Amino acid sequence: MPAFAKNPKFIIGTIVVLWVAYVIWANFQPKTVDFYLLPFGVIVQFKLSTVIVGAAIFGAVATIVVQWLWRRPSNSSSAATATLSPSVPKSSTVA
């Protein structure tokens, strides 16, 4: 057995990928999901597989946007003053 196959991340990743493949395969039936938009009978029908793929795409995009918002630099005044102030001489001793 290769060494990478013994890694817990690989094992858990494989289980998740197989589970997602099973969910998509098992739900790829021509069943429809009804969305009632208004109480007066306005109904939109989607295939179940379309709903699953749409939810996966929405989740991926939302995750990327949240990570981008989390990692972008803040516009605080303390960061701006720290970059404009003269640099402090660095000590050459190593602790």
C-alpha positions as a Markdown table, in Angstrom:
| # | Residue | x | y | z |
|---|---|---|---|---|
| 1 | Met | 0.0 | 0.0 | 0.0 |
| 2 | Pro | 1.5 | 3.4 | -1.0 |
| 3 | Ala | 2.4 | 5.8 | 1.9 |
| 4 | Phe | 0.0 | 8.5 | 0.8 |
| 5 | Ala | -2.9 | 6.1 | 1.2 |
| 6 | Lys | -2.2 | 5.7 | 4.9 |
| 7 | Asn | -2.5 | 9.5 | 5.4 |
| 8 | Pro | -5.8 | 10.3 | 7.3 |
| 9 | Lys | -6.4 | 13.3 | 5.1 |
| 10 | Phe | -6.4 | 11.0 | 2.0 |
| 11 | Ile | -8.7 | 8.5 | 3.7 |
| 12 | Ile | -11.2 | 11.1 | 4.8 |
| 13 | Gly | -11.0 | 12.9 | 1.4 |
| 14 | Thr | -11.7 | 9.6 | -0.4 |
| 15 | Ile | -14.7 | 8.9 | 1.9 |
| 16 | Val | -16.1 | 12.4 | 1.2 |
| 17 | Val | -15.6 | 12.1 | -2.5 |
| 18 | Leu | -17.2 | 8.7 | -2.7 |
| 19 | Trp | -20.2 | 9.9 | -0.6 |
| 20 | Val | -20.7 | 12.9 | -2.8 |
| 21 | Ala | -20.6 | 10.7 | -5.9 |
| 22 | Tyr | -23.1 | 8.4 | -4.3 |
| 23 | Val | -25.5 | 11.2 | -3.4 |
| 24 | Ile | -25.3 | 12.6 | -7.0 |
| 25 | Trp | -25.7 | 9.2 | -8.6 |
| 26 | Ala | -28.6 | 8.1 | -6.3 |
| 27 | Asn | -30.5 | 11.3 | -6.8 |
| 28 | Phe | -30.0 | 11.6 | -10.5 |
| 29 | Gln | -33.5 | 10.3 | -11.1 |
| 30 | Pro | -36.0 | 12.4 | -13.1 |
| 31 | Lys | -37.8 | 13.4 | -9.9 |
| 32 | Thr | -38.8 | 17.1 | -9.7 |
| 33 | Val | -38.7 | 19.5 | -6.9 |
| 34 | Asp | -41.5 | 22.0 | -6.7 |
| 35 | Phe | -40.9 | 25.6 | -5.5 |
| 36 | Tyr | -44.0 | 27.5 | -4.7 |
| 37 | Leu | -43.1 | 31.1 | -5.4 |
| 38 | Leu | -46.5 | 32.7 | -4.6 |
| 39 | Pro | -49.6 | 31.4 | -2.8 |
| 40 | Phe | -51.6 | 31.9 | -6.1 |
| 41 | Gly | -50.2 | 28.8 | -7.8 |
| 42 | Val | -46.9 | 30.0 | -9.2 |
| 43 | Ile | -44.8 | 26.9 | -9.2 |
| 44 | Val | -41.3 | 26.4 | -10.6 |
| 45 | Gln | -40.1 | 22.8 | -11.1 |
| 46 | Phe | -36.5 | 21.7 | -11.1 |
| 47 | Lys | -34.9 | 18.3 | -11.4 |
| 48 | Leu | -33.4 | 17.1 | -8.1 |
| 49 | Ser | -30.0 | 16.8 | -9.7 |
| 50 | Thr | -30.2 | 20.4 | -10.8 |
| 51 | Val | -30.9 | 21.5 | -7.2 |
| 52 | Ile | -28.0 | 19.4 | -5.9 |
| 53 | Val | -25.5 | 20.8 | -8.4 |
| 54 | Gly | -26.8 | 24.3 | -7.9 |
| 55 | Ala | -26.4 | 24.0 | -4.1 |
| 56 | Ala | -22.8 | 22.7 | -4.6 |
| 57 | Ile | -21.9 | 25.6 | -6.9 |
| 58 | Phe | -23.5 | 28.1 | -4.5 |
| 59 | Gly | -21.6 | 26.6 | -1.6 |
| 60 | Ala | -18.3 | 26.7 | -3.4 |
| 61 | Val | -18.7 | 30.3 | -4.6 |
| 62 | Ala | -19.9 | 31.4 | -1.1 |
| 63 | Thr | -16.8 | 29.8 | 0.5 |
| 64 | Ile | -14.5 | 31.5 | -1.9 |
| 65 | Val | -16.1 | 34.9 | -1.3 |
| 66 | Val | -16.0 | 34.5 | 2.5 |
| 67 | Gln | -12.3 | 33.5 | 2.3 |
| 68 | Trp | -11.5 | 36.5 | 0.1 |
| 69 | Leu | -13.3 | 38.8 | 2.5 |
| 70 | Trp | -11.6 | 37.2 | 5.5 |
| 71 | Arg | -8.1 | 37.5 | 4.0 |
| 72 | Arg | -8.2 | 41.0 | 2.4 |
| 73 | Pro | -6.3 | 43.7 | 4.3 |
| 74 | Ser | -8.4 | 45.9 | 6.5 |
| 75 | Asn | -8.6 | 49.7 | 6.0 |
| 76 | Ser | -7.8 | 50.6 | 9.5 |
| 77 | Ser | -5.9 | 53.8 | 10.3 |
| 78 | Ser | -3.3 | 52.0 | 12.5 |
| 79 | Ala | -2.1 | 50.0 | 9.5 |
| 80 | Ala | -1.7 | 53.1 | 7.4 |
| 81 | Thr | 0.3 | 55.0 | 10.1 |
| 82 | Ala | 2.5 | 52.0 | 10.7 |
| 83 | Thr | 3.5 | 51.9 | 7.0 |
| 84 | Leu | 4.1 | 55.7 | 7.0 |
| 85 | Ser | 6.2 | 55.9 | 10.1 |
| 86 | Pro | 10.0 | 55.7 | 9.9 |
| 87 | Ser | 11.4 | 52.2 | 10.3 |
| 88 | Val | 12.8 | 51.2 | 13.6 |
| 89 | Pro | 16.4 | 49.9 | 13.4 |
| 90 | Lys | 16.5 | 46.1 | 13.8 |
| 91 | Ser | 18.6 | 44.4 | 16.4 |
| 92 | Ser | 21.2 | 42.1 | 15.1 |
| 93 | Thr | 21.1 | 39.8 | 18.2 |
| 94 | Val | 19.2 | 36.6 | 17.9 |
| 95 | Ala | 17.1 | 35.5 | 20.8 |
